[in-house]
Amino acid sequence: MKQDRLSATTKAATRIAAGDDRTSYDAVSIALHWLTVVLVLLQFALSQIWGFTPRPTRHLLIVAHMSFGILLSAVILVRILWRVSARHQAPVASAGRVELAAKAVHYLLYALLVSEAVLGFVLRWSGNESMSFFGFEIAPPFAPLTKAAHHNIGQAHEFIGWGIIVTAAAHAGAALFHHFIVRDAVLLRMLPGLKRR
């Protein structure tokens, strides 16, 4: 009965937010998706807690943020390369407006993640500081920028970080809505080891 009461508009809107284009995802896409989720949540948590810690701990958390940020950048690059490869997934079941809009949500998330990764590197280097990848130092490839430019890059990095969290939360919420309310296979297509209903 719940399914009958849900309007087609509500179902379509949440499918768009969930990024569901009716694609059947392969094991590599699923693994990369969940690895991205874990790393994004870890990065966000680190950025939110280091301000409440004493200086030695704060430094360790910032170094961890950089290291996992570089790892996340590599995962994003692999995801993009895998997504454009011919083997990554089955073709979409439909090419209607809802599917195109759902695909646009995926592209928005990719754009935000790539922008955040680039800004992370530029932010560190613009302050004339090396990036650190689990102890390996990556020196700045360009001269330091002005304090004002460095500050603006930091603001953009923080703003886009929140944009990723808000967009990803809407994306996850829509998938959960489809799983528990609409009771379709939107979420199941991205869960490892589960057969679609």
C-alpha positions in Angstrom: 0.0 0.0 0.0 2.9 2.4 0.7 4.2 2.0 -2.8 0.8 2.9 -4.2 0.6 6.1 -2.1 4.0 7.3 -3.3 3.8 9.6 -6.3 5.7 9.0 -9.5 7.3 12.5 -8.9 8.6 11.5 -5.5 10.0 8.2 -6.8 11.7 10.0 -9.7 13.1 12.8 -7.5 14.6 10.3 -5.0 16.0 8.1 -7.8 17.7 11.2 -9.2 19.2 12.1 -5.7 20.3 8.5 -5.3 22.1 8.7 -8.6 20.2 5.6 -9.8 20.4 5.2 -13.6 19.3 1.5 -13.4 22.9 0.4 -14.0 24.0 -3.0 -12.8 27.3 -2.4 -11.1 30.3 -4.7 -11.3 32.4 -5.8 -8.3 35.2 -3.3 -9.0 32.8 -0.3 -9.2 31.1 -1.4 -5.9 34.5 -1.8 -4.1 35.7 1.6 -5.4 32.4 3.2 -4.3 32.6 1.9 -0.7 36.3 2.7 -0.5 35.5 6.3 -1.5 32.7 6.5 1.1 35.0 5.3 3.9 37.8 7.7 2.9 35.5 10.7 2.5 34.0 10.1 5.9 37.4 9.6 7.5 38.7 12.9 5.8 35.7 14.8 7.1 36.0 13.4 10.6 39.7 14.3 10.7 39.1 17.8 9.5 36.4 18.3 12.2 38.3 17.0 15.2 41.8 18.3 14.9 40.8 21.8 16.0 39.8 20.3 19.4 43.1 18.6 20.0 46.5 19.8 21.4 49.3 20.7 19.0 51.2 17.4 18.8 48.0 15.4 18.2 46.7 18.1 15.8 49.8 17.8 13.7 49.4 14.0 13.5 45.7 14.4 12.5 46.6 16.9 9.8 49.4 14.6 8.4 46.9 11.7 8.4 44.4 14.0 6.6 47.0 14.7 3.9 48.0 11.0 3.6 44.4 9.7 3.3 43.6 12.7 1.0 46.3 11.5 -1.4 45.0 8.0 -1.2 41.4 9.3 -1.9 42.8 11.2 -4.9 44.2 8.0 -6.3 40.9 6.1 -5.7 39.0 8.9 -7.5 41.4 8.7 -10.4 41.0 4.9 -10.6 37.2 5.3 -10.4 37.2 7.7 -13.3 39.4 5.5 -15.4 37.3 2.5 -14.6 34.1 4.4 -15.3 35.2 5.3 -18.8 36.4 1.8 -19.5 34.2 -0.5 -21.5 34.2 -3.2 -18.8 33.0 -1.2 -15.8 29.2 -1.8 -16.0 26.3 -3.0 -18.0 24.5 -0.4 -20.2 21.7 1.5 -18.6 18.2 0.0 -18.9 16.6 3.3 -19.9 17.9 6.6 -21.3 15.0 8.8 -20.1 15.2 12.2 -18.3 15.3 10.6 -14.8 18.3 8.4 -15.8 20.1 11.4 -17.3 19.4 13.4 -14.2 20.6 10.5 -12.0 23.8 10.3 -14.0 24.2 14.1 -13.5 24.2 13.5 -9.7 27.1 11.1 -10.1 29.0 13.6 -12.3 28.4 16.3 -9.7 29.9 14.1 -6.9 32.9 13.3 -9.2 33.4 17.0 -9.9 33.2 17.9 -6.2 35.6 15.1 -5.3 38.1 16.1 -8.0 37.9 19.8 -7.1 38.4 19.0 -3.4 41.5 16.9 -4.2 43.1 19.5 -6.4 42.3 22.2 -3.8 43.9 20.1 -1.1 47.2 19.9 -2.9 47.1 23.6 -3.9 46.2 24.7 -0.4 49.2 23.0 1.2 51.6 24.1 -1.5 50.3 27.6 -1.7 51.5 28.0 1.9 55.0 26.8 0.9 54.5 23.5 2.8 55.1 20.0 1.6 52.4 17.4 1.2 53.0 14.3 3.3 52.0 10.8 2.2 52.6 8.5 5.2 56.0 10.1 5.9 57.0 10.7 2.2 57.3 14.5 1.6 56.1 16.0 -1.7 57.6 19.4 -2.1 55.7 22.4 -3.6 56.1 22.5 -7.4 55.4 26.3 -7.4 56.2 29.4 -5.4 54.0 30.3 -2.4 51.0 32.4 -3.0 49.9 35.5 -1.1 48.3 35.0 2.3 45.0 36.2 0.9 45.1 33.7 -1.9 46.1 30.9 0.5 43.2 31.9 2.8 40.7 31.9 -0.2 41.9 28.4 -1.3 41.4 27.2 2.3 37.9 28.6 2.3 37.0 27.0 -1.0 38.5 23.6 0.2 36.3 23.8 3.3 33.2 24.9 1.4 33.5 22.1 -1.2 34.1 19.6 1.6 30.8 20.5 3.1 29.2 20.4 -0.4 30.5 16.8 -0.7 29.1 15.8 2.6 25.6 17.4 2.0 25.4 15.9 -1.6 26.5 12.5 -0.4 24.1 12.6 2.5 21.2 13.4 0.1 22.5 10.6 -2.2 22.6 8.1 0.7 19.2 9.2 2.1 17.6 8.8 -1.3 19.0 5.3 -1.7 17.7 4.4 1.8 14.3 5.9 0.9 14.1 3.6 -2.1 15.3 0.6 -0.1 12.9 0.9 2.9 10.0 2.9 1.4 9.8 2.2 -2.3 11.3 -1.2 -1.8 13.1 -1.4 -5.1 16.7 -2.5 -6.0 18.4 1.0 -6.0 20.5 0.3 -2.9 21.0 -3.4 -3.6 22.7 -2.7 -6.9 25.6 -1.1 -4.9 25.8 -3.6 -2.0 28.6 -6.2 -2.4 27.6 -9.8 -2.4 23.8 -9.3 -2.5 21.6 -10.5 -5.3 19.1 -8.0 -6.7 15.4 -8.6 -5.8 
